[in-house]
């Protein structure tokens, strides 16, 4: 089969590209390397089944030709990372909304299977102990720039569902919950690579806020396994699925585990949110997915735990 991965040189995109090539498929990657990197495709760059196009989705002249010849589109291209979102909200909105609009318009025109990557951020300020795909969503005030990311990705979801209803676009939305693993960079605020890198260097692990906020971390290998299975599942069309682990850990506990697991001499330093991001920055106390829908659909659940993730991230950084 022929696959298009927008953002295919990103962290998740690179691993997905490797998996699809290993399965014998043809893959076209479009990436402008704004947050992705050629390093994420280093293991497969000589593959005769891979074509890499360095371009921006908003300007890519050959996008329509590529989509017309594609069987499945994974639309992963997006502005990602809390630090990038807070400090460059205009880029966040344009990249996420306008890029997705162009991809979905062409996918609908040629009736192509689409998996659109969204985010747990769309659940916003919900106080539910677990987030279900059918929950109402509560987004924060527009003067807080972090919510621009949630709104932009939510609009992407509405775009896909509108095309599905009006033009029978065979699309599926996936909401990622803290996907982590080897080759992920901490440059844009991702917490585990930041912590592991600091611990390996004997530097302080900077915990933003109180550290009591909890998250669930899913290994990228598990996320990719779900993405591959969903593309081949007609029952997933027109639906939304959470992809994530369901074992929460506080950020303070995470920092402690990284230090202990890696035998580091590092200490923990607590940084106020307004110093780390911006005045009035809002963070959610917990973010745990309800993953019953995807488990019931394709019998998917994570196979790697937090210990595996920390070890794999550390091994990658050492290399």
C-alpha positions as CSV (number, residue, x, y, z in Angstrom):
1,X,0.0,0.0,0.0
2,X,0.9,3.6,-0.4
3,X,1.1,5.8,2.7
4,X,1.5,9.6,3.1
5,X,2.7,10.8,6.5
6,X,2.6,14.5,7.0
7,X,5.1,15.4,9.7
8,X,6.8,12.1,9.0
9,X,10.2,13.4,10.2
10,X,8.7,14.2,13.6
11,X,9.1,12.0,16.7
12,X,6.0,9.9,16.2
13,X,6.1,10.2,12.4
14,X,9.7,8.8,12.2
15,X,8.8,5.7,14.2
16,X,5.6,5.2,12.1
17,X,7.6,5.5,8.9
18,X,10.0,2.8,10.1
19,X,7.1,0.5,11.0
20,X,5.3,0.9,7.7
21,X,8.5,0.4,5.7
22,X,9.3,-2.7,7.7
23,X,5.8,-4.1,6.7
24,X,6.7,-3.6,3.1
25,X,4.7,-0.5,2.3
26,X,5.5,2.6,0.2
27,X,5.8,5.7,2.2
28,X,5.9,9.4,1.3
29,X,6.9,11.8,4.0
30,X,6.2,15.6,3.9
31,X,8.0,17.6,6.6
32,X,9.4,21.1,6.8
33,X,11.7,20.1,9.7
34,X,10.3,23.0,11.9
35,X,10.0,20.6,14.8
36,X,11.0,17.3,13.1
37,X,14.5,16.2,12.2
38,X,16.2,14.2,9.4
39,X,17.6,12.2,12.3
40,X,14.2,10.6,12.9
41,X,14.5,9.0,9.4
42,X,18.2,8.1,9.6
43,X,17.5,4.4,9.9
44,X,15.5,4.2,6.7
45,X,16.8,7.0,4.6
46,X,18.3,4.6,2.0
47,X,15.0,2.6,1.6
48,X,13.9,2.5,-2.0
49,X,10.3,2.5,-0.7
50,X,10.7,5.9,1.0
51,X,10.3,9.4,-0.6
52,X,11.0,12.4,1.6
53,X,9.8,15.9,0.6
54,X,11.1,18.8,2.6
55,X,8.3,21.3,2.3
56,X,5.5,23.1,4.2
57,X,2.0,21.8,3.7
58,X,0.7,25.3,3.0
59,X,3.1,25.7,0.0
60,X,3.7,22.1,-1.2
61,X,3.0,22.2,-4.9
62,X,2.8,18.4,-5.3
63,X,0.5,17.7,-2.3
64,X,-2.6,17.1,-4.5
65,X,-0.7,14.7,-6.8
66,X,0.7,12.8,-3.8
67,X,-2.7,12.5,-2.1
68,X,-4.3,11.3,-5.3
69,X,-1.8,8.4,-5.5
70,X,-2.0,7.6,-1.8
71,X,-4.1,4.8,-0.1
72,X,-3.8,6.1,3.5
73,X,-2.9,9.5,5.0
74,X,-1.5,9.9,8.5
75,X,-1.8,13.6,9.2
76,X,0.6,14.2,12.0
77,X,2.1,17.5,11.0
78,X,1.4,20.1,13.7
79,X,3.0,22.6,16.0
80,X,3.7,20.7,19.2
81,X,5.1,21.2,22.7
82,X,3.9,23.5,25.4
83,X,6.8,25.9,25.1
84,X,6.3,26.4,21.4
85,X,2.6,26.8,21.8
86,X,2.9,29.4,24.5
87,X,5.6,31.5,22.9
88,X,4.4,31.3,19.2
89,X,0.6,31.0,19.2
90,X,0.2,32.4,15.7
91,X,2.4,29.7,14.2
92,X,0.5,27.1,16.2
93,X,-2.9,28.2,14.9
94,X,-1.8,28.6,11.2
95,X,0.2,25.3,11.1
96,X,-2.6,23.2,12.8
97,X,-5.7,24.7,11.2
98,X,-4.6,25.8,7.7
99,X,-2.4,22.7,7.1
100,X,-5.2,20.3,8.2
101,X,-7.8,22.2,6.1
102,X,-5.7,21.7,3.0
103,X,-5.0,18.0,3.7
104,X,-8.6,17.2,4.5
105,X,-10.0,19.0,1.5
106,X,-7.8,17.0,-0.9
107,X,-8.4,13.7,1.0
108,X,-12.2,14.3,0.7
109,X,-11.8,15.1,-3.0
110,X,-10.0,11.8,-3.7
111,X,-11.9,9.8,-1.0
112,X,-8.7,8.7,0.9
113,X,-8.5,7.0,4.3
114,X,-7.2,9.6,6.9
115,X,-6.0,9.2,10.4
116,X,-5.8,12.6,12.0
117,X,-3.6,13.2,15.1
118,X,-5.2,15.2,17.8
119,X,-4.4,15.6,21.5
120,X,-5.5,15.2,25.0
121,X,-5.3,19.0,25.3
122,X,-8.8,19.2,23.7
123,X,-10.3,18.0,27.0
124,X,-9.2,21.3,28.4
125,X,-10.1,22.1,32.0
126,X,-12.3,19.0,32.5
127,X,-12.3,17.7,36.1
128,X,-13.3,14.2,35.1
129,X,-11.1,11.5,36.6
130,X,-10.8,9.9,33.2
131,X,-11.4,11.5,29.8
132,X,-13.8,9.7,27.5
133,X,-14.1,10.5,23.8
134,X,-17.8,11.5,24.2
135,X,-17.1,14.0,27.0
136,X,-18.1,17.6,26.7
137,X,-15.0,19.8,26.4
138,X,-14.1,22.8,28.5
139,X,-11.5,25.1,26.9
140,X,-9.9,28.0,28.8
141,X,-10.0,31.7,28.2
142,X,-8.5,33.0,24.9
143,X,-6.1,35.4,26.7
144,X,-4.2,32.3,27.8
145,X,-2.2,31.3,24.8
146,X,-1.8,27.7,25.8
147,X,-5.4,27.1,24.8
148,X,-4.8,28.1,21.2
149,X,-3.3,24.7,20.7
150,X,-6.3,22.9,22.1
151,X,-8.7,24.9,20.0
152,X,-6.7,24.5,16.8
153,X,-6.6,20.7,17.2
154,X,-10.3,20.7,18.1
155,X,-11.1,22.6,14.9
156,X,-9.1,20.0,13.0
157,X,-11.4,17.3,14.5
158,X,-14.5,19.3,13.5
159,X,-13.1,19.6,10.0
160,X,-12.6,15.9,9.6
161,X,-16.1,15.0,11.0
162,X,-17.7,17.6,8.8
163,X,-16.1,16.1,5.7
164,X,-17.1,12.6,6.9
165,X,-20.7,13.6,7.2
166,X,-20.9,15.7,4.0
167,X,-18.6,13.8,1.7
168,X,-18.3,10.4,3.4
169,X,-14.5,11.0,4.0
170,X,-13.2,7.7,5.6
171,X,-11.5,9.5,8.5
172,X,-10.6,8.7,12.1
173,X,-9.4,11.0,14.9
174,X,-6.8,9.9,17.4
175,X,-6.1,11.8,20.6
176,X,-2.6,11.2,21.9
177,X,-1.9,11.3,25.6
178,X,1.8,12.0,26.3
179,X,3.5,9.8,23.7
180,X,7.2,9.4,24.6
181,X,10.2,7.3,23.7
182,X,13.6,7.3,21.9
183,X,14.4,10.3,19.7
184,X,11.9,12.6,21.4
185,X,13.4,16.0,22.1
186,X,12.9,18.0,25.2
187,X,13.4,21.2,23.2
188,X,9.7,22.1,23.2
189,X,8.9,21.2,26.8
190,X,8.5,17.4,26.7
191,X,9.1,16.4,30.2
192,X,10.6,12.9,30.1
193,X,13.5,13.6,27.7
194,X,14.2,16.8,29.7
195,X,14.4,14.9,32.9
196,X,16.4,12.0,31.5
197,X,18.9,14.4,29.8
198,X,19.4,16.4,33.0
199,X,19.8,13.2,35.1
200,X,22.4,11.8,32.8
201,X,24.3,15.1,33.0
202,X,24.0,15.4,36.8
203,X,22.0,18.6,36.4
204,X,18.9,19.6,38.3
205,X,15.6,18.3,37.1
206,X,13.3,21.3,36.7
207,X,9.7,20.6,37.8
208,X,7.2,23.2,36.8
209,X,4.6,24.2,39.4
210,X,4.1,22.0,42.5
211,X,4.9,18.7,40.8
212,X,1.6,17.3,42.0
213,X,0.0,17.3,38.5
214,X,-0.2,13.8,37.1
215,X,0.1,12.4,33.6
216,X,0.0,9.0,31.9
217,X,2.9,8.2,29.5
218,X,2.6,5.9,26.5
219,X,5.6,4.4,24.7
220,X,5.8,5.5,21.1
221,X,6.1,1.8,20.0
222,X,2.6,1.2,21.5
223,X,1.2,4.4,19.8
224,X,2.5,3.3,16.4
225,X,1.0,-0.2,16.9
226,X,-2.4,1.4,17.4
227,X,-2.0,3.7,14.4
228,X,-1.2,0.9,12.1
229,X,-4.1,-1.2,13.3
230,X,-6.6,1.6,13.1
231,X,-5.8,2.3,9.4
232,X,-6.9,-1.2,8.6
233,X,-10.1,-1.1,10.6
234,X,-13.2,0.1,8.7
235,X,-15.2,0.2,12.0
236,X,-12.9,3.1,13.2
237,X,-14.1,5.4,10.4
238,X,-16.1,8.4,11.7
239,X,-14.9,7.9,15.3
240,X,-12.5,9.3,17.8
241,X,-10.1,7.2,19.9
242,X,-7.9,8.0,22.9
243,X,-4.4,6.5,22.6
244,X,-2.5,6.4,25.8
245,X,-1.4,4.6,28.9
246,X,-3.7,4.6,32.0
247,X,-1.3,4.5,34.9
248,X,-0.9,8.0,36.2
249,X,2.3,9.4,37.8
250,X,2.8,12.8,39.3
251,X,5.6,14.9,37.8
252,X,7.3,15.0,41.1
253,X,7.2,11.2,41.3
254,X,8.4,11.0,37.7
255,X,11.5,13.1,38.5
256,X,12.3,10.9,41.5
257,X,11.9,7.8,39.5
258,X,14.2,9.1,36.7
259,X,16.9,10.0,39.2
260,X,16.7,6.6,41.1
261,X,16.4,4.5,37.9
262,X,19.4,6.1,36.3
263,X,21.5,6.2,39.4
264,X,21.9,10.0,39.1
265,X,23.2,12.5,41.6
266,X,20.8,15.1,40.3
267,X,18.4,17.1,42.5
268,X,14.9,18.4,41.8
269,X,14.3,22.1,41.4
270,X,10.8,23.6,41.5
271,X,10.1,26.4,39.0
272,X,6.9,28.6,39.2
273,X,4.7,28.3,36.1
274,X,5.0,32.1,35.4
275,X,8.7,31.8,35.3
276,X,8.7,28.7,33.1
277,X,6.0,29.8,30.6
278,X,4.0,33.0,31.1
279,X,2.0,34.9,33.7
280,X,-1.3,33.3,34.5
281,X,-0.3,29.9,32.8
282,X,-2.9,27.3,33.6
283,X,-2.1,23.6,34.0
284,X,-4.4,20.6,34.6
285,X,-4.0,18.6,37.7
286,X,-4.6,15.3,36.0
287,X,-5.0,13.9,32.5
288,X,-5.9,10.2,32.3
289,X,-7.5,8.6,29.2
290,X,-10.4,6.2,29.1
291,X,-9.1,3.7,26.5
292,X,-12.0,1.2,26.5
293,X,-13.1,2.2,23.0
294,X,-9.9,1.4,21.3
295,X,-9.4,-1.7,23.4
296,X,-12.8,-3.0,22.4
297,X,-12.3,-2.1,18.8
298,X,-8.8,-3.6,18.1
299,X,-7.8,-5.2,21.4
300,X,-5.1,-2.5,21.9
301,X,-3.5,-1.7,25.2
302,X,0.1,-0.5,26.0
303,X,2.8,-3.2,26.3
304,X,5.5,-0.9,27.7
305,X,5.6,0.7,31.2
306,X,7.3,3.8,32.5
307,X,10.4,1.9,33.4
308,X,10.8,0.8,29.8
309,X,10.2,4.3,28.6
310,X,12.9,5.8,30.8
311,X,15.4,3.1,29.9
312,X,14.8,3.6,26.1
313,X,15.0,7.3,26.3
314,X,18.2,7.1,28.3
315,X,19.8,4.6,25.9
316,X,18.9,6.8,23.0
317,X,20.4,9.9,24.6
318,X,23.6,8.1,25.6
319,X,24.0,7.1,21.9
